[in-house]
């Protein structure tokens, strides 16, 4: 019985570490995306439309990292 509870504890620890990494990565990525996006708009306001497309694509890509981390965490829980 003790080995089973240790295995469950290690599984939850792995899930926590996975989500921690995904959350920190997404947070840093999003802050970088929006800081650069706003800096670009501040430097050249006429390029707002072009930068908006690029900014939203970068935002979606960064959020994808977080969602993939969540999916991996769920998969680890169900293993």
Secondary structure, DSSP 8 states (H G I E B T S, - for coil): -HHHHHHHHHHHHHHHHHHHHHHHHHHHHHHHHHHHHHHHHHH-GGGHHHHHHHHHHHHHHHHHHHHHHHHHHHHHHH-
